[in-house]
Amino acid sequence: MTPTDVLFRYAEHPTERTMMALNTLSEVYGIRALRVNEAEKQVRVEFDASRMTRIIVRQLLRRTGLDVIEEVSLIPPQPAPPAPAHTPAPVK
């Protein structure tokens, strides 16, 4: 088993029908957990990567009626490396 998380952003708030369909995704073999963050318009899915891929997870979400826009990186952006300090050349 290879547990993997994927985060998707969606466009419109899910309808009651879509929420009920999302609830049934936990019955799909390989889906371990599903969390919807309505404030951020995001859904996070924990799945077994040895059973399915991110593409399949995205397709399953779209079949529920969820308007998936994009996959969001779970790794936060890294700060830019500091600029090298300018050292003057030694005077001879």
The 8 nearest C-alpha neighbors of each residue, nearest first, counted from 0:
[[1, 49, 47, 2, 48, 50, 29, 46],
 [0, 2, 48, 47, 49, 3, 46, 50],
 [3, 1, 47, 46, 48, 0, 45, 4],
 [4, 2, 46, 45, 48, 47, 1, 5],
 [5, 3, 45, 44, 46, 6, 43, 2],
 [4, 6, 44, 43, 45, 7, 3, 53],
 [5, 7, 43, 71, 42, 70, 44, 41],
 [8, 6, 70, 42, 71, 41, 69, 43],
 [9, 7, 41, 69, 68, 40, 67, 70],
 [8, 10, 67, 68, 66, 40, 41, 11],
 [11, 9, 66, 68, 67, 12, 8, 40],
 [12, 10, 9, 13, 66, 40, 65, 14],
 [11, 13, 14, 37, 10, 40, 9, 65],
 [14, 12, 17, 18, 65, 11, 15, 64],
 [13, 15, 17, 16, 18, 12, 64, 65],
 [14, 16, 18, 17, 19, 13, 20, 12],
 [15, 17, 19, 14, 18, 20, 13, 64],
 [18, 16, 20, 14, 19, 15, 64, 63],
 [19, 17, 21, 15, 20, 16, 13, 22],
 [18, 20, 22, 16, 17, 21, 15, 23],
 [19, 21, 17, 63, 23, 22, 18, 16],
 [22, 20, 18, 24, 23, 19, 17, 63],
 [21, 23, 19, 20, 24, 18, 25, 33],
 [22, 24, 20, 25, 21, 26, 19, 27],
 [25, 23, 26, 21, 27, 22, 20, 30],
 [24, 26, 23, 27, 30, 22, 32, 31],
 [25, 27, 24, 23, 28, 30, 22, 29],
 [28, 26, 24, 25, 30, 29, 23, 31],
 [27, 29, 30, 26, 25, 50, 31, 47],
 [28, 30, 47, 46, 50, 27, 31, 51],
 [31, 29, 46, 25, 27, 28, 32, 45],
 [30, 32, 46, 45, 29, 25, 47, 33],
 [33, 31, 45, 44, 30, 25, 34, 46],
 [32, 34, 44, 43, 45, 35, 25, 42],
 [35, 33, 43, 42, 44, 36, 32, 41],
 [34, 36, 42, 37, 41, 43, 33, 40],
 [37, 35, 41, 38, 39, 40, 42, 34],
 [36, 38, 40, 39, 35, 41, 12, 42],
 [37, 39, 36, 40, 41, 35, 12, 42],
 [38, 40, 41, 37, 36, 8, 42, 35],
 [41, 39, 37, 9, 38, 8, 36, 12],
 [40, 42, 8, 36, 39, 7, 9, 35],
 [43, 41, 35, 7, 34, 6, 36, 8],
 [44, 42, 6, 34, 5, 33, 7, 35],
 [45, 43, 33, 5, 4, 32, 46, 6],
 [44, 46, 4, 32, 31, 3, 30, 33],
 [47, 45, 30, 31, 3, 29, 2, 48],
 [46, 48, 2, 29, 1, 49, 50, 0],
 [47, 49, 1, 51, 50, 52, 3, 46],
 [48, 50, 47, 1, 0, 51, 52, 29],
 [49, 51, 48, 47, 29, 52, 28, 0],
 [52, 50, 48, 49, 55, 47, 29, 53],
 [53, 51, 55, 54, 48, 56, 50, 49],
 [52, 54, 56, 55, 57, 51, 5, 48],
 [55, 53, 57, 52, 56, 58, 51, 59],
 [54, 56, 58, 52, 57, 53, 59, 51],
 [57, 55, 53, 59, 54, 58, 60, 52],
 [56, 58, 54, 60, 55, 59, 53, 61],
 [59, 57, 55, 61, 60, 56, 62, 54],
 [60, 58, 56, 62, 57, 61, 55, 63],
 [59, 61, 57, 63, 58, 62, 65, 56],
 [60, 62, 65, 58, 64, 63, 59, 66],
 [63, 61, 59, 64, 60, 58, 65, 20],
 [64, 62, 20, 61, 60, 17, 65, 21],
 [65, 63, 61, 62, 17, 66, 60, 13],
 [64, 66, 61, 63, 67, 60, 13, 17],
 [65, 67, 9, 10, 61, 64, 68, 11],
 [68, 66, 9, 65, 8, 69, 61, 10],
 [69, 67, 9, 8, 10, 66, 70, 7],
 [70, 68, 8, 7, 67, 71, 9, 6],
 [69, 71, 7, 6, 8, 72, 68, 5],
 [72, 70, 6, 7, 69, 73, 8, 5],
 [73, 71, 74, 70, 6, 75, 5, 7],
 [72, 74, 75, 71, 6, 5, 4, 70],
 [73, 75, 72, 76, 77, 71, 6, 5],
 [76, 74, 73, 77, 72, 78, 71, 79],
 [77, 75, 74, 78, 72, 79, 73, 71],
 [76, 78, 75, 79, 74, 80, 81, 72],
 [79, 77, 80, 76, 81, 75, 82, 74],
 [78, 80, 81, 77, 82, 76, 83, 75],
 [81, 79, 78, 82, 77, 83, 84, 76],
 [82, 80, 83, 79, 84, 78, 85, 77],
 [81, 83, 84, 80, 79, 85, 78, 86],
 [84, 82, 85, 81, 80, 86, 79, 87],
 [85, 83, 86, 82, 81, 87, 80, 88],
 [86, 84, 83, 87, 82, 88, 81, 89],
 [87, 85, 84, 88, 89, 83, 90, 82],
 [86, 88, 89, 85, 90, 84, 91, 83],
 [87, 89, 90, 86, 91, 85, 84, 83],
 [90, 88, 87, 91, 86, 85, 84, 83],
 [89, 91, 88, 87, 86, 85, 84, 83],
 [90, 89, 88, 87, 86, 85, 84, 83]]
